[in-house]
Amino acid sequence: SAYLGDDDLRNLMAIVPERSLILLEDIDCIFHEREAKDSEKVTFSGLLNAIDGVAAGEGHVLFMTTNHPEKIDPALI
């Protein structure tokens, strides 16, 4: 598949080595009111679980960029 799904994202985040930097660019473009845009397979819930859920890795720094901070869902702040 050309698109990343919730399981793919969770698996990738779980194998990030400690002391790594993770960058998610233009986070405001992925979702509109917690619904995935276009044919994206990562859900809002899946993203939250991957970055801060029970199985989320620790020991790394996550950066999220946006050109429109007003569009960021409060759950991501």
N, C-alpha and C positions, 0 to 999 in steps of 0.2 A: 504494500500500500504506500502511496505517496504521502500520506498524512500520518502524523503521530497520534496515537490513541492514549487513553488514560493509563492502560497497563504499560505501554511503551515508556511514557513519561515517568511513571513511578519506578520502573525498572532502571531507567537511566539515572534518575536522581539517587537511587539506592547504591549505585556503584561509583558515585563521584568520590574521589579520594579526599581524605581529610585535608584541610588547609587549602582547598580549592576555591576559586572564584567562579561563580556562575552568573551569566548575564542573560536576562530575558528582555529583549528589545521590543519597544512599542507595545507594551502590555495592554494599552488601551484599545488596540486594534483587534484583539483576539475575541472579545466578547461584547455583546450588546445586551445590557440588563441580564447578565448571567447566562445568556443563551449563546452558544457557539455561532460564529459567523460562517457563512458559506458552507463548505463541506468539511470543516474542521472536526476532528474526532475527539479532541481533548475537551472535556466538560469543565465547567467552572469548579464543580465539586472535586473533580479529578486533579485539577491544578492545585487547589487548596490542600488536598491530601498529600500531593507529591512534595509540596514545599514545607508543610507544617503538620502533616498527619502522623499517626502512630509509627508508621514505617519510614518516615522521612529521615534522611541521614543527618548527622550532626558534624560540626567541625569545619564547616565551609561558610562562605559569605555569598549571599544572593543579592544581586543588583537587578532592579527592574527599571527600564527607562520608559518615558512617555513624553510626548509633545503636548499632551492635554491632561494635566493632573486632575482637572475637574471631572474627568470621565472615569477615573479609577474607582472601582467598587471599594467601599469602606473595609470590606473583609481583607483586601490586599494591602491595606495601609498599616 
